Amino acid sequence: MTEAKAKATPGFSSWTATLAVIALWYAANISTIISNRWLLSSGPGFRQPVFLTLCHMSACVVMGFVASHIHPSLALKPVRSKQQFYKVCFLAVIFCATIVLGNASLKYLHVSFNQAIGSTTPFYTAVFSYLLQGVRENYLTYASLVPIMGGIAIASGGEIDFHLLGFLLCMAATAGRALKTVIQSILMTDPSEKLDPMSLLFYMSAVSVALLTGMTVVLEPNALTQAAKLYAADSSFATYMAINAALAYFTNLLNFVVTKYTSALTLQVLGNAKGVVAAVVSVRVFGNTVTTQGILGYAITVAGVFAYSEAKRRGKAEPTRSPSVHGLMSAGEPQASPQVLIGR
């Protein structure tokens, strides 16, 4: 009996740690989304999404570097090969594009509708998992993608403040987020590519800072001037930016940690559950009107997401790989182990 208890304890502790990480990720993520929307629209009116993302990534580099010197266990792990470095750079490019597009969409869309569009992420995850890892799902999994995409079409028709450019920006960001999730899963689960969450975030953020600096100069040349004017008008603007950047760091770090504890698909399912919470919170905070059609469409999409996860759970533990695309991510290298939904 004692031995059984001893064996059960590690499992319980593992689940407790996983739930704690997920709860922290939810809190940090929702807080970041709300503060982004506030900064870019209804707050001080700092309409510079690229520069805001640059601040986020700079915070990730600085805070990651400081954290790595606090304790030996947090030390950054070196990049093992050129190919691994190229993948980190590729991940950084996708990440920058995704965050910039997502932040830009918040200039035109309410957070509630933004999160509804984000619920379609599993659709793109299934597509990229097939293209990059050769993972084929069963027909029930693919069938569940119909309500996911159909629901968002219904919700779009019911959005009072629908904005086409904002919608397209958000859809592009959603596809990029799915691609990033699949690649970061490969980088943290494949033995030949494995990096811990803190190291992966640090290297990706460092590359992102270089990319975003150039993008800011070209796309938002007056961003620094505008920030200085807002600070001169109200010195608390610097505090808002600092808090927002710190929240972004913890959101990104916890995103990688959740991926490590679970899987790419689980992350997307959790993300959609988080999206529901974020949508409700945003409606309470910003008071935007939500129609019955919008709620219905969002509900259909979320139902499709959970049907997708259930189909994945009932599918084969080892998904069939397509020989035509197997190895597309990096020919001749070991591929990431197929991810399965856990904890159901």
N, C-alpha and C positions, 0 to 999 in steps of 0.2 A: 504493500500500500504506500509506504514511504517512497519507494523507488518510483512508483507510478506518479506520485505527486511531484517528485523531482523532475520527471520527464515532462510533466504537463506545464510546469512553471515557465520554462524557457519559451514555450509556444504562447502562453498567456502574456508574458512580458513582450514578446515580439509583436503581438496584436495590439497591445497597449501603446507601444512605441509608434506603430503604424498609424493608429487612430489619432494619437497626439500630433504627429507630423501632418496628417490630413487636416485636422482642426486648425492648426497654425497656418497652413497653406491657405485654407479658406479665408481666415481672418485677414491675412496679409494681402491676398489677391483681391478680395472685395474692396478693402480699404484703398488699394492702389488704383483700382478702376474708378471708384467714386472720386478720389482726389484728382486723378487725371482729367476726368470730365469737368470737375469744378475749376481746375486751373485753366483748361483750354476753352471753357465757354462761360459758365455762369459766375465764376469767381473773379479774379483780377483781370481776366481777358488776355491771358498770355497764349496767344494763338500761334505757337511755334512748336509743333509736334516733333520735328526732327531734333531740335535743340533740347527739348525735354527728354527725349530718348537718350541723347548724348549725356545728359546729366545722370540718368539712370545707370548707364553703362560705366561712367566714370566712378560712380559710387560703388559699383560692383568690384571694380579694380582696386580701389583704395581700401574698401572694407575687407575684401578678400585677402589682400596683401597683409593688412594688419592682423587679421584673424590667423593667418598662417604662421605668424611669429609668436602667437600667444602660448601655444602648446605644441610639442613635437608631433602629436597625433594629427594635428591640423595642417602639417607641412604640405606644401604643394608638391604633387608628383610630376616628374618630368615627362615631356612628350617623347614617346619611344621611337617614332620614325617619321620620315617625311610624309608618308601617306596618312598617318594619323594627324599630323599637323594640317595637311590639306583638308581633311574631313572637318577638323575643328574650324578652319577658315570658312569652309562651305557652310557649316552650321551657323557661323557668325553672320554671314551674308544673309541667309534665310531669316535669322533671328532679327537682324536690323530691319529688313524689309517688312517683316511681320509686325513688329512693334510700331514702326513708323506708320504703316498703313492703318493699324488698329487705332493708334492715337489720333491720326488724321480723321478717321471715320467718326470719332467722338465729337468733332466739331459740327457734324451735321445730324447725327443720330442720338436719340436718347439711349442711356445705358441699357434699359430694359429691352429695346429692340436690338441693340448691339449684341446682347447676350443671346437673344433668340436666334440671330443669324449664326453666332458662334456654336450653337448646338448642332450644326451640320458637320462639325469637325470629323466625327466617325466615318462619314461618307468618304472624305478625302483620305483619312487614315487607311481605310480599306484599299483604296486605289494605290496609294504610295507603298503600302506593305506588299502589294502584289508586284508593283513595278521594281522596287528596290530589293526586296527579299524573296520574291517569288512565292509569296504565301497566298494560297487559294483557300477561300472559305467555302462552307456548304451553302446550298441554295437558300436556306432560311435566313442566313446572315445577310446575303445580298438582297433578299426580299424585304428585310427590315429597313433597308436604306430608302425604300419608296416613301414611307410615312415621314422619315427624317427630312427629306427634301420637299415632299408635298406640304408638310406642315408649315415650313418656312415660307412657301409660296402663298399659303392662306394668310399667314400672319402679316406678310408684306402688304397684302391687299387691305388689311384692316388697320394699318399704321397711319394715323392721322398726319403725322409730320414726316411722311416718307420722303427721302431724298435720294435720288438715283445715284449720284456720285458717292454719297456716304455708304449706300448699299453695296456698290461695286468695290469700294475700298475695304469694307468689312468682309466681303466674300473672299477677296484676295488674301486678306490677313488670315482668315480662317483656313484656307488651303495651305498657306505657308506654315501656320501653327501645326497642322497635321504632319507636314513634311519634316518639320523640326523635331517633332515628337518621335517619329520613326528613326531618324538619324541619331538623336541623342540616346535612344534606347540601344542602338547598335554600339555606340561608343561606350556605354556603361555596362553592357552585358556580354559582349563578345570578348573572350579571354585575350585575344590578340590586340584588342583596341581599348581595353578597359581603363577608364579614368574615374576617380571618385568625383562626386557632385561638386565639391568646392574647387577642385583643380579644373574641371571642365568649365565651370562658370567663369573662373578667373581668366583662362586662356581665351575663351570665346568673347568675353567682355573686352579684353585688351585689343583683340582684332577689331571688335565692333567700334571701339573708341576711335581708332584710326579711320575706319570707314565713315563713321558719322561726323567726324570733324570736317572731312571733305564735303560731305553732303550738306552740312550746315552752312559752310562757306558759299556753296553754289545755290542752294535752295532757300536758305533763310539768312542772308547776309546781315540783316538788321536785328537778328535775335538777341545778341549781346546788348545792343543799345536799348532795345525794348525792355530787357530784363533790368538794366541799370535804371531806366526811367521809373519802372514799377517799384523798384527798391527805394528810389529817392522819394517817391510819393508815399510809400508805406514800407518801413523797414521790416515789418513782419513777413513780407513777401519772401525774404531769404529763408526764414524759418519754415514757411510752407513748402518751399522747394527742397529744403534739406530733409524734411519729414517724408515728402513724396519720394525722394531718391532712396532713402533708407528702406521705405516700404517696398520699393521696386527690387532692391537687393535681396531682401528676405523672401519676396515672392518668387524670384528667379531661382534662388538657392533651394527653396523648399520644393519648387517644381521638379528640379533634378532629383532631389531626395525621394519624392513620391514616386518618380519613375523607377528609381533604383529599388524601392521597397515593393513596387507592384509591377506594372507593365505599361506599354504604350496605350493599349486599349483601355485598361483600368483607369489610367490617367484621364483619358477623354471622357469616360463615363462619370468619373468624379467631377470633372470639369463642368459637365452639363448639369449635374446636380447643384454644383456651386453656382452655375449660371442662373438657375431658378431663384436661389437665395439672393444673388446680386440684383436680379431684375426687381424682386420685391422690395429690397432695400432702396434701390434707386428711385422707384416710384414714390416711396415714403419720403425720401430726402428731397427730390426735385419736383415732385408733384405733377409729373407729366400724365396726360390722359391715356388710358389703355382701353381699347375697344374690346367688345365680346369676341369679335372675329380674330383679333390679335391674340387674345388669351387662348381661344380654341386652337389656332394654328400652332402656337408655342406648345400647348399640351400634346398635340399630335406628334410634334417633333420629338419632345422629351419621351413620349411613350415609345416612339420608334427607336430612340437611343437605348432604352432599357430592353426592348425586344432584341436589339442588336447584341447587347451584352449577354442576354440569355441564350441566344443562338450560338454565340461564341463558346459559352460554357458547355453547351450540349454537343458541340462539335468535337472533332477528333483532337486529342491532346497534341498530336503532331500533324499540323495542317499540310496538305499536299503542296509540294513546290513545283512550280512550272519549270521544266528544264530549259525553256527558251529564254527565261529571264533570270534564272538562278545564277547568282554571281555577278549580276549587273552592277551592284554597288562597288565591288572591287574584285575583279577577276583574279582567280588564283588564291584568294584569301579566305580563311574560315568565315562563314556567315554567322550572324547572330542566331542564337537558339530561338525557336518559335516561342512567342509569348502567349501564355494562357491566363485567362481571367481567374484571379484567386479570391478567396474569402466569400464565396457565394454559398 
